[in-house]
Amino acid sequence: MLAFLPAPVRGVIGSLLLAANTILCCTPLFIVSLFKLCLPFAAAQRVTDELMRHIHEAWISNNKGWMNLVGRTRWDIEGLAGLDYQHSYLVTSNHQSWVDIMVLQYVLNRRIRPLKFFLKQVLIWVPVIGLAWWALGFPFMKRYSKAYLAKHPEKQGKDLQTTRRTCARFRGKPTAIFNFAEGTRFTPAKHAEQGSPFRHLLKPKAGGIAFVLDAMGEQLESIINVTIHYPQGTPGFWDLLCGRVARVEVTFEALAIPKEFLGRSYDQDEAYRLAFQQWINRLWEEKDERLERMRQQ
């Protein structure tokens, strides 16, 4: 609708609308979260959880509105049939840009429950939105290097404990847990540094997905394997704000969770850990082939 305006002007408009939407939705979200803290009763918790979920979905819907306003993105989506709002899913995707998160929210909003991302602990200090992530129950993870763990072995397994504590809160209610298996955004430099065997992907980190299966595998309907491709090249967030994302291709694949992966301990069962890593690597090989076909088309 605003395509006649210069891209930088649209970028300013998009930024202002995103900021206004965030403030508009975070204000009631924080008020409800205070009630949630002050009323630790089951009935009250259910009501506040429902209210916060609706606020979260309203924030995403409003973002979809300004994205449609500033740009004319062509959406090519496959594989959404069969997803159910009343089921729990573990969702994973390749990761190229911060735009990926907005794409996933745009496509999946109200088709499944709002995605809960695993976030680095430092992101809790992001103004306004960090507190919103905390109020919505997003799991914050503190990563430790191998060198640090060698000096502080007592920190070993802290990420797993955090995952289990977080997932325990989701038992018995539909939830969508999201994890970028690569752990970081793809760049040619990171690809070369890793010596990745894939053409368009970084090496997947199986631990985050395995820990969710360990904590709530019986509750999950399936794993949703998402592949995102930008035919005109990977956009930055400013490109999204300016409406310069011309086309997005997204495929969804619902994968049954292998029964042999349920009820196992990734950190303690070496045979299971190796089998799971091999399974994830096969998924990544198939995803790499899919991305190659998308690029050729």
Long-range contacts (C-beta under 8 A, 24 or more apart in sequence): 1-68, 1-69, 2-69, 2-70, 2-243, 3-71, 3-72, 3-243, 7-242, 7-243, 7-244, 8-242, 10-70, 10-71, 10-241, 10-242, 10-243, 11-70, 11-238, 11-241, 11-242, 11-243, 13-66, 13-69, 13-70, 14-66, 14-67, 14-69, 14-70, 14-240, 14-241, 14-242, 14-243, 15-241, 17-62, 17-65, 17-66, 17-69, 18-63, 18-66, 18-241, 21-59, 21-62, 21-63, 21-66, 22-59, 22-128, 22-129, 22-132, 23-128, 24-62, 25-55, 25-56, 25-58, 25-59, 25-62, 25-132, 26-128, 26-129, 26-131, 26-132, 28-55, 29-55, 29-56, 29-132, 29-135, 29-136, 30-131, 30-132, 30-135, 32-135, 33-135, 36-135, 49-173, 52-135, 52-136, 53-113, 53-114, 56-114, 56-136, 57-109, 57-110, 57-114, 60-105, 60-106, 60-109, 60-114, 61-109, 61-110, 63-102, 63-105, 63-106, 64-106, 64-109, 67-102, 67-106, 67-240, 67-243, 70-241, 70-242, 70-243, 71-240, 71-242, 71-243, 71-244, 71-245, 72-243, 72-246, 73-243, 73-245, 73-246, 73-247, 73-248, 74-246, 74-247, 74-248, 75-107, 75-247, 75-248, 75-250, 76-247, 76-248, 76-249, 76-250, 77-107, 77-249, 77-250, 77-251, 77-252, 78-250, 78-251, 78-252, 79-251, 79-252, 79-253, 79-254, 80-107, 80-111, 80-252, 82-254, 83-108, 83-111, 83-112, 83-224, 83-252, 83-254, 84-112, 84-221, 85-110, 85-111, 85-112, 85-113, 85-174, 86-174, 87-112, 87-174, 87-221, 88-113, 88-170, 88-174, 88-175, 88-176, 88-177, 88-216, 88-219, 88-220, 88-221, 89-175, 89-176, 89-177, 89-220, 89-221, 89-222, 89-223, 89-224, 90-176, 90-177, 90-178, 90-179, 90-209, 90-212, 90-213, 90-220, 90-222, 90-223, 90-224, 91-115, 91-176, 91-177, 91-178, 91-179, 91-223, 91-224, 91-226, 92-178, 92-179, 92-180, 92-181, 92-209, 92-223, 92-224, 92-225, 92-226, 93-178, 93-180, 93-181, 93-225, 93-226, 93-227, 93-228, 94-180, 94-182, 94-186, 94-200, 94-201, 94-226, 94-227, 94-228, 94-287, 94-291, 95-180, 95-182, 95-184, 95-185, 95-186, 95-202, 96-185, 96-186, 96-228, 96-230, 96-234, 97-185, 97-230, 97-234, 97-235, 97-236, 97-237, 98-185, 98-236, 98-237, 99-230, 99-234, 99-235, 99-236, 99-237, 99-239, 99-240, 99-245, 100-180, 100-228, 102-240, 103-228, 103-248, 103-250, 104-178, 104-226, 104-228, 107-250, 108-176, 112-174, 112-176, 112-224, 113-174, 113-175, 113-176, 114-176, 115-176, 115-177, 115-178, 116-170, 116-175, 116-176, 116-177, 116-178, 117-178, 117-179, 118-163, 118-177, 118-178, 118-179, 118-180, 118-208, 137-166, 137-169, 139-163, 139-166, 157-267, 159-207, 159-208, 159-211, 160-207, 160-211, 160-214, 160-266, 160-267, 163-208, 163-211, 163-212, 163-214, 163-215, 164-211, 164-214, 164-215, 166-215, 167-212, 167-215, 167-216, 168-215, 168-216, 170-216, 170-219, 171-216, 171-219, 172-219, 175-216, 175-219, 177-212, 177-216, 179-208, 179-209, 179-212, 181-205, 181-206, 181-208, 181-209, 181-280, 181-284, 183-208, 186-234, 198-284, 198-285, 198-288, 199-288, 199-291, 199-292, 200-288, 200-291, 200-292, 200-295, 201-284, 201-287, 201-288, 201-291, 203-284, 204-280, 204-281, 204-283, 204-284, 206-266, 206-273, 206-276, 206-277, 206-280, 207-266, 209-280, 210-261, 210-266, 210-273, 210-276, 211-266, 213-257, 213-261, 213-262, 213-264, 213-266, 214-264, 214-265, 214-266, 217-257, 217-261, 217-262, 217-263, 218-262, 218-263, 220-257, 221-254, 222-254, 222-255, 222-256, 222-257, 223-254, 223-255, 223-257, 224-252, 224-253, 224-254, 224-255, 225-252, 225-253, 225-254, 225-255, 225-283, 225-287, 226-250, 226-251, 226-252, 226-253, 227-251, 227-253, 227-287, 227-290, 227-291, 227-294, 229-291, 229-294, 229-295, 231-294, 231-295, 249-294, 251-290, 255-283
